Amino acid sequence: MAHWHAEHGSLLFSKNIRTSLGITKINSGIIETLLKTPENFWYYNNGVTVLCDGLTFNRCM
């Protein structure tokens, strides 16, 4: 991910696809968190999710 950020900078995060998906199961969950447990919103909905088959850590700096 560090390499992606080095290559693409803030463009990596500039488009939030959730805005174009409408009311989905995920977006309904986000709304439910805001309404029922807003104190957990930051923990549940702030981050980057990467799906992969494996993960290797390399020191980038």
PQR file of N, CA, C, O and H, with PARSE charges and radii, in Angstrom:
ATOM      1  N   MET A   1       0.822  -1.191   0.000 -0.4000 1.5000
ATOM      2  CA  MET A   1       0.000   0.000   0.000 -0.0000 2.0000
ATOM      3  C   MET A   1       0.862   1.249   0.000  0.5500 1.7000
ATOM      4  O   MET A   1       0.490   2.263  -0.590 -0.5500 1.4000
ATOM      5  N   ALA A   2       2.011   1.180   0.658 -0.4000 1.5000
ATOM      6  CA  ALA A   2       2.898   2.347   0.669 -0.0000 2.0000
ATOM      7  C   ALA A   2       3.343   2.695  -0.744  0.5500 1.7000
ATOM      8  O   ALA A   2       3.456   3.868  -1.099 -0.5500 1.4000
ATOM      9  H   ALA A   2       2.313   0.356   1.137  0.4000 1.0000
ATOM     10  N   HIS A   3       3.593   1.671  -1.543 -0.4000 1.5000
ATOM     11  CA  HIS A   3       3.995   1.915  -2.927 -0.0000 2.0000
ATOM     12  C   HIS A   3       2.847   2.514  -3.732  0.5500 1.7000
ATOM     13  O   HIS A   3       3.058   3.405  -4.555 -0.5500 1.4000
ATOM     14  H   HIS A   3       3.502   0.718  -1.255  0.4000 1.0000
ATOM     15  N   TRP A   4       1.621   2.018  -3.491 -0.4000 1.5000
ATOM     16  CA  TRP A   4       0.457   2.602  -4.163 -0.0000 2.0000
ATOM     17  C   TRP A   4       0.352   4.075  -3.824  0.5500 1.7000
ATOM     18  O   TRP A   4       0.109   4.906  -4.699 -0.5500 1.4000
ATOM     19  H   TRP A   4       1.450   1.294  -2.823  0.4000 1.0000
ATOM     20  N   HIS A   5       0.537   4.403  -2.530 -0.4000 1.5000
ATOM     21  CA  HIS A   5       0.424   5.803  -2.107 -0.0000 2.0000
ATOM     22  C   HIS A   5       1.539   6.637  -2.704  0.5500 1.7000
ATOM     23  O   HIS A   5       1.307   7.772  -3.122 -0.5500 1.4000
ATOM     24  H   HIS A   5       0.734   3.728  -1.819  0.4000 1.0000
ATOM     25  N   ALA A   6       2.746   6.092  -2.752 -0.4000 1.5000
ATOM     26  CA  ALA A   6       3.867   6.825  -3.344 -0.0000 2.0000
ATOM     27  C   ALA A   6       3.605   7.106  -4.824  0.5500 1.7000
ATOM     28  O   ALA A   6       3.965   8.168  -5.331 -0.5500 1.4000
ATOM     29  H   ALA A   6       2.935   5.170  -2.413  0.4000 1.0000
ATOM     30  N   GLU A   7       2.986   6.163  -5.505 -0.4000 1.5000
ATOM     31  CA  GLU A   7       2.724   6.319  -6.933 -0.0000 2.0000
ATOM     32  C   GLU A   7       1.512   7.197  -7.214  0.5500 1.7000
ATOM     33  O   GLU A   7       1.536   7.995  -8.151 -0.5500 1.4000
ATOM     34  H   GLU A   7       2.694   5.300  -5.093  0.4000 1.0000
ATOM     35  N   HIS A   8       0.458   7.065  -6.421 -0.4000 1.5000
ATOM     36  CA  HIS A   8      -0.802   7.744  -6.723 -0.0000 2.0000
ATOM     37  C   HIS A   8      -1.159   8.881  -5.769  0.5500 1.7000
ATOM     38  O   HIS A   8      -2.057   9.666  -6.070 -0.5500 1.4000
ATOM     39  H   HIS A   8       0.438   6.416  -5.660  0.4000 1.0000
ATOM     40  N   GLY A   9      -0.488   8.987  -4.640 -0.4000 1.5000
ATOM     41  CA  GLY A   9      -0.755  10.062  -3.689 -0.0000 2.0000
ATOM     42  C   GLY A   9      -2.194  10.090  -3.224  0.5500 1.7000
ATOM     43  O   GLY A   9      -2.811   9.044  -3.024 -0.5500 1.4000
ATOM     44  H   GLY A   9       0.242   8.349  -4.395  0.4000 1.0000
ATOM     45  N   SER A  10      -2.729  11.280  -3.053 -0.4000 1.5000
ATOM     46  CA  SER A  10      -4.088  11.424  -2.530 -0.0000 2.0000
ATOM     47  C   SER A  10      -5.161  10.933  -3.511  0.5500 1.7000
ATOM     48  O   SER A  10      -6.308  10.728  -3.114 -0.5500 1.4000
ATOM     49  H   SER A  10      -2.228  12.131  -3.215  0.4000 1.0000
ATOM     50  N   LEU A  11      -4.805  10.744  -4.777 -0.4000 1.5000
ATOM     51  CA  LEU A  11      -5.770  10.200  -5.731 -0.0000 2.0000
ATOM     52  C   LEU A  11      -6.237   8.808  -5.327  0.5500 1.7000
ATOM     53  O   LEU A  11      -7.335   8.380  -5.684 -0.5500 1.4000
ATOM     54  H   LEU A  11      -3.873  10.910  -5.100  0.4000 1.0000
ATOM     55  N   LEU A  12      -5.393   8.111  -4.579 -0.4000 1.5000
ATOM     56  CA  LEU A  12      -5.753   6.778  -4.108 -0.0000 2.0000
ATOM     57  C   LEU A  12      -7.030   6.803  -3.272  0.5500 1.7000
ATOM     58  O   LEU A  12      -7.772   5.820  -3.245 -0.5500 1.4000
ATOM     59  H   LEU A  12      -4.501   8.458  -4.289  0.4000 1.0000
ATOM     60  N   PHE A  13      -7.290   7.913  -2.593 -0.4000 1.5000
ATOM     61  CA  PHE A  13      -8.441   8.025  -1.701 -0.0000 2.0000
ATOM     62  C   PHE A  13      -9.465   9.041  -2.176  0.5500 1.7000
ATOM     63  O   PHE A  13     -10.438   9.296  -1.465 -0.5500 1.4000
ATOM     64  H   PHE A  13      -6.688   8.711  -2.615  0.4000 1.0000
ATOM     65  N   SER A  14      -9.286   9.620  -3.331 -0.4000 1.5000
ATOM     66  CA  SER A  14     -10.121  10.745  -3.743 -0.0000 2.0000
ATOM     67  C   SER A  14     -11.526  10.353  -4.168  0.5500 1.7000
ATOM     68  O   SER A  14     -12.435  11.181  -4.113 -0.5500 1.4000
ATOM     69  H   SER A  14      -8.496   9.413  -3.908  0.4000 1.0000
ATOM     70  N   LYS A  15     -11.727   9.104  -4.592 -0.4000 1.5000
ATOM     71  CA  LYS A  15     -13.056   8.709  -5.058 -0.0000 2.0000
ATOM     72  C   LYS A  15     -13.622   7.644  -4.128  0.5500 1.7000
ATOM     73  O   LYS A  15     -13.103   6.530  -4.054 -0.5500 1.4000
ATOM     74  H   LYS A  15     -10.989   8.431  -4.636  0.4000 1.0000
ATOM     75  N   ASN A  16     -14.667   7.990  -3.436 -0.4000 1.5000
ATOM     76  CA  ASN A  16     -15.321   7.046  -2.545 -0.0000 2.0000
ATOM     77  C   ASN A  16     -16.456   6.391  -3.325  0.5500 1.7000
ATOM     78  O   ASN A  16     -17.481   7.026  -3.571 -0.5500 1.4000
ATOM     79  H   ASN A  16     -15.088   8.895  -3.496  0.4000 1.0000
ATOM     80  N   ILE A  17     -16.286   5.128  -3.716 -0.4000 1.5000
ATOM     81  CA  ILE A  17     -17.283   4.491  -4.566 -0.0000 2.0000
ATOM     82  C   ILE A  17     -18.619   4.309  -3.877  0.5500 1.7000
ATOM     83  O   ILE A  17     -19.626   4.079  -4.546 -0.5500 1.4000
ATOM     84  H   ILE A  17     -15.452   4.612  -3.516  0.4000 1.0000
ATOM     85  N   ARG A  18     -18.655   4.404  -2.566 -0.4000 1.5000
ATOM     86  CA  ARG A  18     -19.931   4.240  -1.867 -0.0000 2.0000
ATOM     87  C   ARG A  18     -20.940   5.303  -2.271  0.5500 1.7000
ATOM     88  O   ARG A  18     -22.146   5.068  -2.207 -0.5500 1.4000
ATOM     89  H   ARG A  18     -17.837   4.591  -2.022  0.4000 1.0000
ATOM     90  N   THR A  19     -20.464   6.457  -2.684 -0.4000 1.5000
ATOM     91  CA  THR A  19     -21.407   7.503  -3.059 -0.0000 2.0000
ATOM     92  C   THR A  19     -22.214   7.123  -4.285  0.5500 1.7000
ATOM     93  O   THR A  19     -23.320   7.630  -4.477 -0.5500 1.4000
ATOM     94  H   THR A  19     -19.484   6.648  -2.736  0.4000 1.0000
ATOM     95  N   SER A  20     -21.676   6.232  -5.127 -0.4000 1.5000
ATOM     96  CA  SER A  20     -22.405   5.876  -6.344 -0.0000 2.0000
ATOM     97  C   SER A  20     -23.140   4.544  -6.234  0.5500 1.7000
ATOM     98  O   SER A  20     -23.813   4.150  -7.187 -0.5500 1.4000
ATOM     99  H   SER A  20     -20.778   5.821  -4.972  0.4000 1.0000
ATOM    100  N   LEU A  21     -23.042   3.848  -5.128 -0.4000 1.5000
ATOM    101  CA  LEU A  21     -23.661   2.539  -5.007 -0.0000 2.0000
ATOM    102  C   LEU A  21     -25.080   2.583  -4.440  0.5500 1.7000
ATOM    103  O   LEU A  21     -25.788   1.578  -4.493 -0.5500 1.4000
ATOM    104  H   LEU A  21     -22.496   4.168  -4.354  0.4000 1.0000
ATOM    105  N   GLY A  22     -25.502   3.704  -3.910 -0.4000 1.5000
ATOM    106  CA  GLY A  22     -26.850   3.797  -3.361 -0.0000 2.0000
ATOM    107  C   GLY A  22     -26.980   3.053  -2.039  0.5500 1.7000
ATOM    108  O   GLY A  22     -25.999   2.864  -1.320 -0.5500 1.4000
ATOM    109  H   GLY A  22     -24.927   4.521  -3.867  0.4000 1.0000
ATOM    110  N   ILE A  23     -28.197   2.636  -1.728 -0.4000 1.5000
ATOM    111  CA  ILE A  23     -28.454   1.943  -0.469 -0.0000 2.0000
ATOM    112  C   ILE A  23     -28.123   0.460  -0.654  0.5500 1.7000
ATOM    113  O   ILE A  23     -28.918  -0.308  -1.196 -0.5500 1.4000
ATOM    114  H   ILE A  23     -28.995   2.789  -2.312  0.4000 1.0000
ATOM    115  N   THR A  24     -26.946   0.084  -0.195 -0.4000 1.5000
ATOM    116  CA  THR A  24     -26.497  -1.303  -0.237 -0.0000 2.0000
ATOM    117  C   THR A  24     -26.466  -1.841   1.184  0.5500 1.7000
ATOM    118  O   THR A  24     -26.704  -1.099   2.136 -0.5500 1.4000
ATOM    119  H   THR A  24     -26.300   0.708   0.246  0.4000 1.0000
ATOM    120  N   LYS A  25     -26.177  -3.111   1.329 -0.4000 1.5000
ATOM    121  CA  LYS A  25     -26.060  -3.700   2.664 -0.0000 2.0000
ATOM    122  C   LYS A  25     -24.975  -2.975   3.471  0.5500 1.7000
ATOM    123  O   LYS A  25     -25.150  -2.706   4.659 -0.5500 1.4000
ATOM    124  H   LYS A  25     -25.983  -3.714   0.555  0.4000 1.0000
ATOM    125  N   ILE A  26     -23.865  -2.667   2.814 -0.4000 1.5000
ATOM    126  CA  ILE A  26     -22.766  -1.973   3.490 -0.0000 2.0000
ATOM    127  C   ILE A  26     -23.192  -0.572   3.912  0.5500 1.7000
ATOM    128  O   ILE A  26     -22.987  -0.175   5.059 -0.5500 1.4000
ATOM    129  H   ILE A  26     -23.723  -2.886   1.849  0.4000 1.0000
ATOM    130  N   ASN A  27     -23.786   0.176   2.985 -0.4000 1.5000
ATOM    131  CA  ASN A  27     -24.213   1.537   3.317 -0.0000 2.0000
ATOM    132  C   ASN A  27     -25.300   1.544   4.383  0.5500 1.7000
ATOM    133  O   ASN A  27     -25.340   2.444   5.221 -0.5500 1.4000
ATOM    134  H   ASN A  27     -23.953  -0.146   2.053  0.4000 1.0000
ATOM    135  N   SER A  28     -26.180   0.550   4.359 -0.4000 1.5000
ATOM    136  CA  SER A  28     -27.197   0.440   5.411 -0.0000 2.0000
ATOM    137  C   SER A  28     -26.533   0.198   6.766  0.5500 1.7000
ATOM    138  O   SER A  28     -26.981   0.728   7.783 -0.5500 1.4000
ATOM    139  H   SER A  28     -26.147  -0.181   3.678  0.4000 1.0000
ATOM    140  N   GLY A  29     -25.465  -0.603   6.778 -0.4000 1.5000
ATOM    141  CA  GLY A  29     -24.723  -0.837   8.013 -0.0000 2.0000
ATOM    142  C   GLY A  29     -24.066   0.426   8.534  0.5500 1.7000
ATOM    143  O   GLY A  29     -24.031   0.663   9.741 -0.5500 1.4000
ATOM    144  H   GLY A  29     -25.101  -1.033   5.952  0.4000 1.0000
ATOM    145  N   ILE A  30     -23.547   1.237   7.624 -0.4000 1.5000
ATOM    146  CA  ILE A  30     -22.939   2.515   8.024 -0.0000 2.0000
ATOM    147  C   ILE A  30     -23.996   3.415   8.659  0.5500 1.7000
ATOM    148  O   ILE A  30     -23.754   4.021   9.703 -0.5500 1.4000
ATOM    149  H   ILE A  30     -23.575   1.044   6.643  0.4000 1.0000
ATOM    150  N   ILE A  31     -25.156   3.501   8.035 -0.4000 1.5000
ATOM    151  CA  ILE A  31     -26.250   4.318   8.575 -0.0000 2.0000
ATOM    152  C   ILE A  31     -26.687   3.784   9.940  0.5500 1.7000
ATOM    153  O   ILE A  31     -26.927   4.556  10.868 -0.5500 1.4000
ATOM    154  H   ILE A  31     -25.353   3.008   7.187  0.4000 1.0000
ATOM    155  N   GLU A  32     -26.788   2.460  10.054 -0.4000 1.5000
ATOM    156  CA  GLU A  32     -27.187   1.859  11.330 -0.0000 2.0000
ATOM    157  C   GLU A  32     -26.183   2.188  12.435  0.5500 1.7000
ATOM    158  O   GLU A  32     -26.571   2.480  13.566 -0.5500 1.4000
ATOM    159  H   GLU A  32     -26.593   1.833   9.300  0.4000 1.0000
ATOM    160  N   THR A  33     -24.904   2.138  12.106 -0.4000 1.5000
ATOM    161  CA  THR A  33     -23.876   2.494  13.088 -0.0000 2.0000
ATOM    162  C   THR A  33     -24.043   3.942  13.531  0.5500 1.7000
ATOM    163  O   THR A  33     -23.968   4.242  14.722 -0.5500 1.4000
ATOM    164  H   THR A  33     -24.589   1.901  11.187  0.4000 1.0000
ATOM    165  N   LEU A  34     -24.268   4.837  12.575 -0.4000 1.5000
ATOM    166  CA  LEU A  34     -24.448   6.256  12.922 -0.0000 2.0000
ATOM    167  C   LEU A  34     -25.647   6.473  13.828  0.5500 1.7000
ATOM    168  O   LEU A  34     -25.593   7.287  14.749 -0.5500 1.4000
ATOM    169  H   LEU A  34     -24.329   4.593  11.607  0.4000 1.0000
ATOM    170  N   LEU A  35     -26.733   5.746  13.570 -0.4000 1.5000
ATOM    171  CA  LEU A  35     -27.956   5.936  14.350 -0.0000 2.0000
ATOM    172  C   LEU A  35     -27.922   5.241  15.706  0.5500 1.7000
ATOM    173  O   LEU A  35     -28.404   5.794  16.694 -0.5500 1.4000
ATOM    174  H   LEU A  35     -26.776   5.084  12.821  0.4000 1.0000
ATOM    175  N   LYS A  36     -27.360   4.037  15.767 -0.4000 1.5000
ATOM    176  CA  LYS A  36     -27.438   3.235  16.992 -0.0000 2.0000
ATOM    177  C   LYS A  36     -26.204   3.322  17.876  0.5500 1.7000
ATOM    178  O   LYS A  36     -26.320   3.334  19.102 -0.5500 1.4000
ATOM    179  H   LYS A  36     -26.968   3.587  14.964  0.4000 1.0000
ATOM    180  N   THR A  37     -25.025   3.382  17.270 -0.4000 1.5000
ATOM    181  CA  THR A  37     -23.778   3.438  18.061 -0.0000 2.0000
ATOM    182  C   THR A  37     -22.786   4.399  17.405  0.5500 1.7000
ATOM    183  O   THR A  37     -21.734   3.976  16.925 -0.5500 1.4000
ATOM    184  H   THR A  37     -24.931   3.372  16.274  0.4000 1.0000
ATOM    185  N   PRO A  38     -23.121   5.688  17.384 -0.5600 1.5000
ATOM    186  CA  PRO A  38     -22.253   6.646  16.699  0.2800 2.0000
ATOM    187  C   PRO A  38     -20.834   6.695  17.259  0.5500 1.7000
ATOM    188  O   PRO A  38     -19.907   7.095  16.555 -0.5500 1.4000
ATOM    189  N   GLU A  39     -20.655   6.296  18.507 -0.4000 1.5000
ATOM    190  CA  GLU A  39     -19.310   6.291  19.093 -0.0000 2.0000
ATOM    191  C   GLU A  39     -18.399   5.262  18.421  0.5500 1.7000
ATOM    192  O   GLU A  39     -17.176   5.350  18.534 -0.5500 1.4000
ATOM    193  H   GLU A  39     -21.407   5.971  19.079  0.4000 1.0000
ATOM    194  N   ASN A  40     -18.986   4.289  17.725 -0.4000 1.5000
ATOM    195  CA  ASN A  40     -18.199   3.269  17.033 -0.0000 2.0000
ATOM    196  C   ASN A  40     -17.955   3.586  15.556  0.5500 1.7000
ATOM    197  O   ASN A  40     -17.236   2.860  14.870 -0.5500 1.4000
ATOM    198  H   ASN A  40     -19.979   4.217  17.633  0.4000 1.0000
ATOM    199  N   PHE A  41     -18.551   4.661  15.082 -0.4000 1.5000
ATOM    200  CA  PHE A  41     -18.450   4.957  13.647 -0.0000 2.0000
ATOM    201  C   PHE A  41     -17.005   5.023  13.180  0.5500 1.7000
ATOM    202  O   PHE A  41     -16.664   4.408  12.170 -0.5500 1.4000
ATOM    203  H   PHE A  41     -19.135   5.250  15.640  0.4000 1.0000
ATOM    204  N   TRP A  42     -16.157   5.740  13.876 -0.4000 1.5000
ATOM    205  CA  TRP A  42     -14.757   5.905  13.470 -0.0000 2.0000
ATOM    206  C   TRP A  42     -14.060   4.551  13.382  0.5500 1.7000
ATOM    207  O   TRP A  42     -13.285   4.314  12.454 -0.5500 1.4000
ATOM    208  H   TRP A  42     -16.434   6.239  14.697  0.4000 1.0000
ATOM    209  N   TYR A  43     -14.324   3.670  14.328 -0.4000 1.5000
ATOM    210  CA  TYR A  43     -13.662   2.373  14.355 -0.0000 2.0000
ATOM    211  C   TYR A  43     -14.129   1.446  13.246  0.5500 1.7000
ATOM    212  O   TYR A  43     -13.334   0.683  12.697 -0.5500 1.4000
ATOM    213  H   TYR A  43     -14.953   3.862  15.082  0.4000 1.0000
ATOM    214  N   TYR A  44     -15.397   1.505  12.915 -0.4000 1.5000
ATOM    215  CA  TYR A  44     -15.958   0.585  11.928 -0.0000 2.0000
ATOM    216  C   TYR A  44     -15.851   1.076  10.487  0.5500 1.7000
ATOM    217  O   TYR A  44     -15.840   0.264   9.562 -0.5500 1.4000
ATOM    218  H   TYR A  44     -16.043   2.125  13.360  0.4000 1.0000
ATOM    219  N   ASN A  45     -15.772   2.374  10.283 -0.4000 1.5000
ATOM    220  CA  ASN A  45     -15.923   2.919   8.931 -0.0000 2.0000
ATOM    221  C   ASN A  45     -14.806   3.849   8.506  0.5500 1.7000
ATOM    222  O   ASN A  45     -15.019   4.691   7.634 -0.5500 1.4000
ATOM    223  H   ASN A  45     -15.781   3.034  11.035  0.4000 1.0000
ATOM    224  N   ASN A  46     -13.649   3.732   9.075 -0.4000 1.5000
ATOM    225  CA  ASN A  46     -12.543   4.590   8.681 -0.0000 2.0000
ATOM    226  C   ASN A  46     -11.339   3.714   8.381  0.5500 1.7000
ATOM    227  O   ASN A  46     -10.660   3.244   9.294 -0.5500 1.4000
ATOM    228  H   ASN A  46     -13.475   3.049   9.783  0.4000 1.0000
ATOM    229  N   GLY A  47     -11.087   3.504   7.134 -0.4000 1.5000
ATOM    230  CA  GLY A  47      -9.935   2.691   6.787 -0.0000 2.0000
ATOM    231  C   GLY A  47      -9.964   2.229   5.353  0.5500 1.7000
ATOM    232  O   GLY A  47     -10.855   2.575   4.577 -0.5500 1.4000
ATOM    233  H   GLY A  47     -11.639   3.885   6.393  0.4000 1.0000
ATOM    234  N   VAL A  48      -8.983   1.454   5.031 -0.4000 1.5000
ATOM    235  CA  VAL A  48      -8.853   0.891   3.699 -0.0000 2.0000
ATOM    236  C   VAL A  48      -8.941  -0.616   3.839  0.5500 1.7000
ATOM    237  O   VAL A  48      -8.259  -1.204   4.679 -0.5500 1.4000
ATOM    238  H   VAL A  48      -8.260   1.173   5.661  0.4000 1.0000
ATOM    239  N   THR A  49      -9.764  -1.239   3.033 -0.4000 1.5000
ATOM    240  CA  THR A  49      -9.885  -2.687   3.042 -0.0000 2.0000
ATOM    241  C   THR A  49      -9.219  -3.230   1.788  0.5500 1.7000
ATOM    242  O   THR A  49      -9.503  -2.782   0.677 -0.5500 1.4000
ATOM    243  H   THR A  49     -10.317  -0.761   2.351  0.4000 1.0000
ATOM    244  N   VAL A  50      -8.339  -4.190   1.974 -0.4000 1.5000
ATOM    245  CA  VAL A  50      -7.655  -4.827   0.852 -0.0000 2.0000
ATOM    246  C   VAL A  50      -7.942  -6.317   0.919  0.5500 1.7000
ATOM    247  O   VAL A  50      -7.709  -6.952   1.948 -0.5500 1.4000
ATOM    248  H   VAL A  50      -8.108  -4.554   2.876  0.4000 1.0000
ATOM    249  N   LEU A  51      -8.444  -6.873  -0.164 -0.4000 1.5000
ATOM    250  CA  LEU A  51      -8.690  -8.305  -0.243 -0.0000 2.0000
ATOM    251  C   LEU A  51      -7.522  -8.943  -0.989  0.5500 1.7000
ATOM    252  O   LEU A  51      -7.148  -8.493  -2.072 -0.5500 1.4000
ATOM    253  H   LEU A  51      -8.633  -6.357  -0.999  0.4000 1.0000
ATOM    254  N   CYS A  52      -6.955  -9.983  -0.408 -0.4000 1.5000
ATOM    255  CA  CYS A  52      -5.799 -10.603  -1.045 -0.0000 2.0000
ATOM    256  C   CYS A  52      -5.668 -12.051  -0.597  0.5500 1.7000
ATOM    257  O   CYS A  52      -6.308 -12.476   0.365 -0.5500 1.4000
ATOM    258  H   CYS A  52      -7.259 -10.348   0.471  0.4000 1.0000
ATOM    259  N   ASP A  53      -4.838 -12.800  -1.300 -0.4000 1.5000
ATOM    260  CA  ASP A  53      -4.567 -14.186  -0.942 -0.0000 2.0000
ATOM    261  C   ASP A  53      -3.389 -14.307   0.014  0.5500 1.7000
ATOM    262  O   ASP A  53      -3.243 -15.326   0.689 -0.5500 1.4000
ATOM    263  H   ASP A  53      -4.319 -12.455  -2.082  0.4000 1.0000
ATOM    264  N   GLY A  54      -2.554 -13.289   0.079 -0.4000 1.5000
ATOM    265  CA  GLY A  54      -1.386 -13.329   0.950 -0.0000 2.0000
ATOM    266  C   GLY A  54      -0.891 -11.926   1.233  0.5500 1.7000
ATOM    267  O   GLY A  54      -1.321 -10.959   0.604 -0.5500 1.4000
ATOM    268  H   GLY A  54      -2.672 -12.461  -0.469  0.4000 1.0000
ATOM    269  N   LEU A  55       0.021 -11.830   2.190 -0.4000 1.5000
ATOM    270  CA  LEU A  55       0.524 -10.517   2.584 -0.0000 2.0000
ATOM    271  C   LEU A  55       1.974 -10.662   3.005  0.5500 1.7000
ATOM    272  O   LEU A  55       2.312 -11.549   3.789 -0.5500 1.4000
ATOM    273  H   LEU A  55       0.370 -12.615   2.701  0.4000 1.0000
ATOM    274  N   THR A  56       2.833  -9.793   2.488 -0.4000 1.5000
ATOM    275  CA  THR A  56       4.238  -9.768   2.848 -0.0000 2.0000
ATOM    276  C   THR A  56       4.578  -8.348   3.282  0.5500 1.7000
ATOM    277  O   THR A  56       4.262  -7.388   2.579 -0.5500 1.4000
ATOM    278  H   THR A  56       2.559  -9.073   1.852  0.4000 1.0000
ATOM    279  N   PHE A  57       5.214  -8.216   4.424 -0.4000 1.5000
ATOM    280  CA  PHE A  57       5.607  -6.905   4.922 -0.0000 2.0000
ATOM    281  C   PHE A  57       7.041  -6.628   4.507  0.5500 1.7000
ATOM    282  O   PHE A  57       7.932  -7.443   4.744 -0.5500 1.4000
ATOM    283  H   PHE A  57       5.471  -8.996   4.995  0.4000 1.0000
ATOM    284  N   ASN A  58       7.261  -5.480   3.888 -0.4000 1.5000
ATOM    285  CA  ASN A  58       8.586  -5.013   3.515 -0.0000 2.0000
ATOM    286  C   ASN A  58       8.796  -3.644   4.125  0.5500 1.7000
ATOM    287  O   ASN A  58       7.876  -2.827   4.158 -0.5500 1.4000
ATOM    288  H   ASN A  58       6.537  -4.817   3.695  0.4000 1.0000
ATOM    289  N   ARG A  59       9.974  -3.395   4.598 -0.4000 1.5000
ATOM    290  CA  ARG A  59      10.280  -2.075   5.149 -0.0000 2.0000
ATOM    291  C   ARG A  59      10.431  -1.108   3.989  0.5500 1.7000
ATOM    292  O   ARG A  59      11.290  -1.305   3.129 -0.5500 1.4000
ATOM    293  H   ARG A  59      10.721  -4.060   4.572  0.4000 1.0000
ATOM    294  N   CYS A  60       9.613  -0.068   3.949 -0.4000 1.5000
ATOM    295  CA  CYS A  60       9.594   0.892   2.834 -0.0000 2.0000
ATOM    296  C   CYS A  60      10.493   2.078   3.075  0.5500 1.7000
ATOM    297  O   CYS A  60      10.909   2.732   2.119 -0.5500 1.4000
ATOM    298  H   CYS A  60       8.915   0.093   4.648  0.4000 1.0000
ATOM    299  N   MET A  61      10.800   2.374   4.296 -0.4000 1.5000
ATOM    300  CA  MET A  61      11.571   3.596   4.575 -0.0000 2.0000
ATOM    301  C   MET A  61      12.897   3.261   5.194  0.5500 1.7000
ATOM    302  O   MET A  61      13.681   4.160   5.497 -0.5500 1.4000
ATOM    303  H   MET A  61      10.462   1.843   5.073  0.4000 1.0000
TER
END
